[in-house]
Amino acid sequence: MLNEQKCEHKIFDEYASTLDYLTEDFKDFDEHTPAMNLEFEPHLEDISTVLTEQQMELLDLGEDSILKALFDAKKDSIEILKKCTVEYPCL
C-alpha cells in the first residue's frame, strides 16, 4: 500500500511538472493566433488586420474559388501556398 502511494505521488509529480512546462511553453500562444490564421485560412482573414502589402493578395485570394476550395477542404496550406508564391509572394 505504501509503495503504491509513493508510485502515485511520483506519477503525479511528473504530471504536474509536465503541465507546468507546457503551460509556460505555450503561455503566449494567443499572440500567434493571427499569424496562424493567415497561414492556415488566409481566405477567411479580416483584410483590415493584415499588413498593407498583404491586403491586395488576400483580396485576390478571396476571389480564387479553386484555392478557397483547397483551404476549405483542409488541405496542407503550406503546400498550397508554395504553389502560389508567384501570385501571392507576401503570404
C-alpha positions as CSV (number, residue, x, y, z in Angstrom):
1,M,0.0,0.0,0.0
2,L,2.8,2.5,0.9
3,N,4.6,1.5,-2.3
4,E,1.5,2.3,-4.4
5,Q,1.2,5.7,-2.7
6,K,4.8,6.5,-3.5
7,C,4.3,5.5,-7.1
8,E,1.2,7.6,-7.4
9,H,2.9,10.5,-5.8
10,K,5.8,10.2,-8.2
11,I,3.5,9.9,-11.2
12,F,1.5,13.0,-10.0
13,D,4.8,15.0,-9.6
14,E,5.8,14.1,-13.1
15,Y,2.4,15.0,-14.4
16,A,2.5,18.4,-12.6
17,S,6.0,19.1,-13.8
18,T,5.0,18.4,-17.4
19,L,1.8,20.5,-17.1
20,D,3.9,23.4,-15.7
21,Y,6.3,23.1,-18.6
22,L,3.6,23.1,-21.2
23,T,1.8,26.0,-19.5
24,E,5.0,28.0,-19.6
25,D,5.9,27.0,-23.1
26,F,2.5,27.9,-24.6
27,K,1.7,31.0,-22.5
28,D,2.0,33.3,-25.5
29,F,0.1,31.0,-27.8
30,D,-2.8,33.5,-28.3
31,E,-0.3,36.1,-29.6
32,H,0.5,33.8,-32.5
33,T,-3.1,33.1,-33.5
34,P,-3.4,35.9,-36.1
35,A,-0.2,34.6,-37.9
36,M,-1.6,31.0,-37.8
37,N,-4.9,32.1,-39.2
38,L,-3.2,33.9,-42.0
39,E,-1.2,30.7,-42.8
40,F,-4.0,28.1,-42.5
41,E,-7.1,30.0,-43.6
42,P,-5.9,33.1,-45.4
43,H,-9.1,33.4,-47.4
44,L,-11.0,34.0,-44.2
45,E,-8.7,36.6,-42.8
46,D,-10.0,40.1,-42.0
47,I,-8.3,42.3,-44.6
48,S,-8.1,45.2,-42.1
49,T,-5.9,43.2,-39.7
50,V,-3.1,42.4,-42.0
51,L,-0.1,44.3,-43.4
52,T,-0.9,46.6,-46.3
53,E,1.2,44.6,-48.8
54,Q,-0.8,41.5,-47.9
55,Q,-4.2,43.1,-48.4
56,M,-4.4,43.0,-52.2
57,E,-3.2,39.4,-52.2
58,L,-5.8,38.4,-49.7
59,L,-8.5,40.1,-51.8
60,D,-7.3,38.3,-54.9
61,L,-7.1,35.0,-53.0
62,G,-10.6,35.5,-51.8
63,E,-11.8,35.6,-55.4
64,D,-9.9,32.4,-56.3
65,S,-12.5,29.7,-55.9
66,I,-10.0,26.8,-56.6
67,L,-7.7,27.9,-53.8
68,K,-10.6,28.7,-51.4
69,A,-11.9,25.1,-52.0
70,L,-8.4,23.7,-51.2
71,F,-8.2,25.7,-48.0
72,D,-11.8,24.8,-47.0
73,A,-11.0,21.1,-47.6
74,K,-8.3,21.5,-45.0
75,K,-5.6,20.5,-47.5
76,D,-2.0,21.2,-46.5
77,S,-1.9,25.0,-46.5
78,I,1.8,25.3,-46.7
79,E,1.9,23.1,-49.9
80,I,-1.0,25.2,-51.3
81,L,0.9,28.5,-50.7
82,K,4.2,27.0,-52.0
83,K,2.4,26.6,-55.4
84,C,1.2,30.2,-55.3
85,T,4.4,32.0,-54.4
86,V,4.4,33.8,-57.8
87,E,0.8,35.0,-57.4
88,Y,1.0,35.7,-53.7
89,P,4.6,36.4,-52.7
90,C,3.6,38.2,-49.4
91,L,1.5,35.4,-48.0
